[in-house]
Amino acid sequence: MSDRYGCPRPLAEQVARLAGVVDTLILREKDLDDGAYEVLAREVMRACDAAGIAFVAHGHAEAARRVGASYIHLPLPAFEVAGRPRGFELVGTNVHEVDEVARAEALGADCLIASPVFAPSCKPVAGRGTDFLCAVIAAAHVPVFALGGVTDDTEPLIRAAGAAGAVRMSDYMLR
């Protein structure tokens, strides 16, 4: 997951450094308006293509369509208001409670990001732990990824819990 403020270099340059390390990048830059997001998305999407990294837009459905993104992640409240956006092969959303799983799936979510599993380094929020992650996985009928405090030490715990993968931000933006 991107964090241009926490990255010491332009995001496109950072993406090139992540080739062979990550398989997907979620461009999550919530403070940008659609126009600025579109400009950045075009640049980062080109870098992802060159690096063999799948590109996922975050929010900004119209800008994501204009740049030709196939995948999008929408925060659950936005997903509930707007519904499943047309024209995307994959639509993901986040869940912070187990009871949100059924709501997300009813809206047509193709995958879920459960968070925060461990305490994230970017904000003062307590992690919910692997019991939370396991409960989300058990309730879900789609792949579940884990977010929050994912490090080389915690990722094996996430994998052992049965998650489809782990979402990292801080350490991959500094790599």
C-alpha positions as CSV (number, residue, x, y, z in Angstrom):
1,M,0.0,0.0,0.0
2,S,1.4,3.4,-1.0
3,D,2.3,6.3,1.3
4,R,3.9,9.0,-0.7
5,Y,4.6,11.1,2.4
6,G,6.5,8.3,4.1
7,C,8.5,7.5,1.1
8,P,11.9,9.2,0.6
9,R,11.6,9.1,-3.2
10,P,8.9,9.5,-5.8
11,L,6.4,6.6,-5.8
12,A,7.2,5.4,-9.3
13,E,10.9,5.2,-8.3
14,Q,9.9,3.2,-5.2
15,V,7.8,0.8,-7.3
16,A,10.8,0.0,-9.4
17,R,12.7,-0.9,-6.2
18,L,9.9,-3.3,-5.2
19,A,10.1,-5.4,-8.4
20,G,10.3,-9.0,-7.3
21,V,9.5,-8.2,-3.7
22,V,5.7,-7.4,-3.9
23,D,3.1,-8.7,-6.3
24,T,0.6,-5.9,-5.9
25,L,0.5,-2.2,-5.1
26,I,-2.6,-0.4,-3.8
27,L,-2.3,3.3,-4.6
28,R,-3.9,4.7,-1.4
29,E,-3.4,8.5,-1.4
30,K,-6.7,9.7,0.2
31,D,-5.8,13.4,0.3
32,L,-5.7,13.8,-3.5
33,D,-8.5,15.1,-5.6
34,D,-9.5,13.0,-8.6
35,G,-7.4,15.0,-11.0
36,A,-4.2,14.8,-8.9
37,Y,-4.9,11.1,-8.2
38,E,-5.3,10.4,-11.9
39,V,-1.9,12.0,-12.7
40,L,-0.2,10.0,-10.0
41,A,-2.1,6.8,-10.9
42,R,-0.9,7.0,-14.5
43,E,2.7,7.4,-13.4
44,V,2.6,4.6,-10.8
45,M,0.6,2.3,-13.0
46,R,3.3,2.6,-15.7
47,A,6.0,1.8,-13.1
48,C,3.9,-1.2,-11.8
49,D,3.6,-2.5,-15.4
50,A,7.4,-2.2,-15.9
51,A,8.1,-3.9,-12.6
52,G,5.6,-6.7,-13.0
53,I,3.5,-5.5,-10.1
54,A,-0.3,-5.5,-10.2
55,F,-1.9,-2.1,-9.7
56,V,-4.9,-1.5,-7.5
57,A,-6.6,1.9,-7.4
58,H,-7.9,3.0,-4.0
59,G,-11.2,5.0,-4.1
60,H,-11.3,7.5,-7.0
61,A,-13.3,5.2,-9.2
62,E,-13.7,7.7,-12.0
63,A,-10.0,8.5,-12.1
64,A,-9.3,4.7,-11.9
65,R,-11.5,4.1,-14.9
66,R,-9.8,6.9,-16.9
67,V,-6.3,5.4,-16.4
68,G,-7.6,1.9,-17.2
69,A,-7.2,0.3,-13.8
70,S,-8.7,-3.2,-13.6
71,Y,-8.7,-3.4,-9.9
72,I,-10.1,-1.1,-7.2
73,H,-10.3,-1.0,-3.4
74,L,-13.1,1.0,-1.8
75,P,-13.4,1.7,1.9
76,L,-16.5,-0.2,3.1
77,P,-18.5,3.0,3.9
78,A,-17.9,4.3,0.4
79,F,-18.7,0.9,-1.1
80,E,-22.0,0.9,0.8
81,V,-23.0,4.3,-0.5
82,A,-21.9,3.9,-4.2
83,G,-22.4,0.2,-4.6
84,R,-20.1,-2.0,-6.7
85,P,-18.5,0.3,-9.4
86,R,-18.9,-1.0,-12.9
87,G,-15.9,-1.8,-15.2
88,F,-13.5,-3.3,-12.7
89,E,-12.5,-7.0,-12.7
90,L,-11.8,-7.0,-9.0
91,V,-13.4,-4.8,-6.2
92,G,-12.0,-5.1,-2.7
93,T,-12.9,-3.5,0.5
94,N,-11.8,-3.4,4.1
95,V,-13.4,-4.9,7.2
96,H,-12.8,-3.9,10.8
97,E,-15.4,-6.1,12.4
98,V,-16.4,-9.7,11.7
99,D,-20.0,-8.7,11.1
100,E,-18.9,-6.4,8.2
101,V,-17.9,-9.5,6.2
102,A,-21.4,-10.4,5.2
103,R,-22.2,-6.7,4.3
104,A,-19.1,-6.5,2.1
105,E,-19.8,-9.8,0.3
106,A,-23.5,-8.8,-0.2
107,L,-22.2,-5.7,-2.1
108,G,-20.1,-7.9,-4.3
109,A,-16.6,-7.6,-2.8
110,D,-14.2,-10.0,-4.5
111,C,-11.7,-9.8,-1.6
112,L,-11.4,-8.3,1.8
113,I,-8.6,-6.6,3.8
114,A,-9.0,-7.2,7.6
115,S,-7.5,-4.6,9.7
116,P,-5.8,-3.8,11.9
117,V,-4.4,-7.3,12.7
118,F,-1.4,-6.0,14.5
119,A,-0.7,-2.4,15.7
120,P,0.2,-0.3,12.7
121,S,3.3,1.8,12.9
122,C,1.6,4.7,11.1
123,K,-1.1,5.5,13.7
124,P,-1.9,4.8,17.3
125,V,-4.4,2.0,17.0
126,A,-4.3,-1.3,18.8
127,G,-4.1,-4.5,16.7
128,R,-7.0,-7.0,16.8
129,G,-4.8,-10.1,16.7
130,T,-4.8,-13.3,14.8
131,D,-8.1,-14.4,16.5
132,F,-9.8,-11.5,14.8
133,L,-8.2,-12.5,11.5
134,C,-9.2,-16.1,11.8
135,A,-12.8,-15.1,12.6
136,V,-12.9,-12.9,9.5
137,I,-11.4,-15.7,7.3
138,A,-14.0,-18.2,8.8
139,A,-16.9,-15.8,8.0
140,A,-15.7,-15.0,4.5
141,H,-16.3,-16.7,1.1
142,V,-13.7,-14.6,-0.6
143,P,-9.9,-14.2,-0.1
144,V,-8.9,-12.2,3.0
145,F,-5.7,-10.2,3.3
146,A,-4.3,-8.8,6.6
147,L,-3.3,-5.2,7.2
148,G,-1.8,-3.5,10.2
149,G,1.6,-4.0,11.7
150,V,2.7,-6.5,9.1
151,T,6.5,-7.1,9.3
152,D,8.9,-9.9,8.6
153,D,8.1,-11.2,12.1
154,T,4.3,-11.0,11.9
155,E,3.7,-12.1,8.3
156,P,4.3,-15.8,9.1
157,L,1.5,-15.5,11.8
158,I,-0.8,-14.1,9.2
159,R,0.0,-16.8,6.7
160,A,-0.4,-19.5,9.4
161,A,-3.9,-18.1,10.2
162,G,-4.9,-18.8,6.6
163,A,-4.9,-15.3,5.1
164,A,-4.5,-15.0,1.3
165,G,-1.8,-12.5,1.9
166,A,-0.5,-9.6,3.8
167,V,-0.7,-5.9,3.0
168,R,2.3,-3.8,4.1
169,M,2.9,-0.1,3.9
170,S,5.5,1.5,6.0
171,D,8.4,-0.9,5.6
172,Y,7.9,-1.2,1.8
173,M,7.8,2.5,1.3
174,L,11.2,2.8,3.0
175,R,12.9,-0.2,1.4
